[in-house]
Amino acid sequence: MKLRGVAWRAIVGLLIAATFQGAMAAALTVTVAGRGGAVLEDAAVYLEPLDAKAPGLKARAVEIEQKDRRFSQMVTVVQAGQAVQFPNRDNVRHHVYSLSQAKLFELKLYMGVPANPVVFDKPGSIVVGCNIHDKMVAYIHVVDTPWFGKSDAAGRVRIDGMPDGRYRLKVWHYGLANLDAPADQVINIKGDAGSSAVQLDLRPGIQ
């Protein structure tokens, strides 16, 4: 797997509008926009509570399939402890692996569905590749909170169910110059979260 790219900078604004479902639970909508107002898709947005411990994992079915010699999605965001399945639905074998410190794993040449999923047990960023097809690249961002989402094609993500309190809002994208350094800021979710801005150092992409 070959990763290349030259660092460049972009200012990404987070336009945050909050609507509340009651005194104890809030819904937060974040729009991630890049330089010139262009929206940024596939950004992981998440909230880490500062005044209380985050609830534990609520496991769900998560898979990243391989089809047409591509991973089904560029970015997957999961909570620490989540198991992820990697089904191969191509008619050729794949060898899926990661050398990232947050999770080292290897699924040797296979077709179909591996016998066991991969459990991502600690927060961090993982670059996933195929040892046979160098152009196959995907990213998994593991967070230590149940309050997370991924920006859509319109640059928006909605996170709900948070109790009132102080949170560290974090924004991560695979274009970051340092994949282990998401942008962050502290926000107070109570009444009105207001608006904020975060600067990201991006690189132009993976070739």
Secondary structure, 3 states (H helix, E strand, C coil): CCCCCCCEEEEEEEEEEEEECCCCCEEEEEEEECHHHCECCCCEEEEEECCCCCCCCCCCCCECCEECCEECCCEEEEECCEEEECCECCCCCEEEEECCCCCCEEEEEECECCCCCEEECCCEEEEEEECCCCCCEEEEEEECCCCEEECCCCCEEEEEEECCEEEEEEEECCCECCCCCCEEEEEEECCCCCCEEEEEEECCCCC
